[in-house]
Amino acid sequence: MSLRPNLLRPARRTLHLALAALVLFLGVQSSGADETPSGFKAQIDGAYEGQVSGSGVLVFLANAGFEKKGYYFLADGRGIRPHGVTFGLPHGVASGRHELTSPSPFDLGSVPSVRVDRDMGNATVSSEKNTSGSLTLTTFPADKASLSGSKVAGHFEFQTEGRDGQTIKVSGAFSFQVK
């Protein structure tokens, strides 16, 4: 009788190890980089570092931007915050991958652009020079007239420069319902 439990012990240990490996594997698979967080999240590295976290905002600014055609304002949140990421997207933008650029003030709203903000206590410093990278919109509303309740999702990775020319790298994702 005492021999039988000893024979089963290695089999149980192997079974437990296999189950633990399966749980670990499934956990790694479900928490991969392709998952989009609830809200708007980003990591800033380089010239300065920080976390961006907000509920997400999407607004269509009618009669603004290039030739007064309007453009989308997509950001982590509103108002003053320690760090912020704000996209300006043309009025005809749709789901898909979009190259980011640094437009002139006259081109605002005609090409996908992005700005990184940092609160300095008495002022907000924006970085948006020599931008390169992309924004992928996986879910984006087709009708700008009725944004409320629409779902917005995507991810981005880009680099830009601050006023001093130092590189700022940003990557993140968002998934939220427009309020």
GIHUBEL-V654125 format. One line per field, one symbol per residue. ss: DSSP state (a for helix, b for strand, c for the rest). A space follows every 50 residues. Layout:
# GIHUBEL-V654125
ss = ???
This chain:
# GIHUBEL-V654125
ss = caaaaaaaaaaaaaaaaaaaaaaaaaaaaaccccccccbbbbbbbbcccb bbbbccbbbbbccccaaaccbbbbbcccccccbbbbbbbbcccccbbbbc bcccaaabccbcbbbbbbbccccbbbbcbbbbbbbbbbbccccaaacccc bbbbbbbbbbbcccccbbbbbbbbbbbcc
